[in-house]
Amino acid sequence: MASTTAAPPRAGSTRSVYRGDPGMWSWVAHRITGVATFFFLFVHVLDTALVRVSPQAYDAVIETYKNPVVNLLELGLVGAVLYHALNGIRIMAVDFWIKGPRYQRTMLWVSLAVWAAVMVPGTYFIMQRTVSNLFGGS
């Protein structure tokens, strides 16, 4: 008779099912980045639709986006979309590749490494204008 390694929960126990596995954090981050991307797209559609109502109002809204805080939010958006895309590819590989479940943890670390490798130069290019404007330069 085979036994499991995890002990069954005790009656009346308040312990959570979550045990801190990287796969669970990946699941949470995938949902958060998906919702964040959805809300960005919603706002983007609204502010773009504003051009049909009043081109002057559209120009005013776009002008408010040209500040360092929005530049940091843009960086966050790029990071969220990139993570969501890479993790989505990993999830498809786990679902449709016969060996996917066996290599899911390795694929998670590879996708995070690719994310970091793309975000380092991406951060430089996205923040270059803001840093130059804040600390002097042309």
Stockholm file with secondary structure:
# STOCKHOLM 1.0

chainA/1-138         MASTTAAPPRAGSTRSVYRGDPGMWSWVAHRITGVATFFFLFVHVLDTALVRVSPQAYDAVIETYKNPVVNLLELGLVGAVLYHALNGIRIMAVDFWIKGPRYQRTMLWVSLAVWAAVMVPGTYFIMQRTVSNLFGGS
#=GR chainA/1-138 SS CCCCSSCCCCTTCCCCSCCCCHHHHHHHHHHHHHHHHHHHHHHHHHHHHHHHHCHHHHHHHHHHTCSHHHHHHHHHHHHHHHHHHHHHHHHHHHHHSTTTTTTHHHHHHHHHHHHHHHHHHHHHHHHHHHHHHHHCCC
#=GC SS_cons         CCCCSSCCCCTTCCCCSCCCCHHHHHHHHHHHHHHHHHHHHHHHHHHHHHHHHCHHHHHHHHHHTCSHHHHHHHHHHHHHHHHHHHHHHHHHHHHHSTTTTTTHHHHHHHHHHHHHHHHHHHHHHHHHHHHHHHHCCC
//
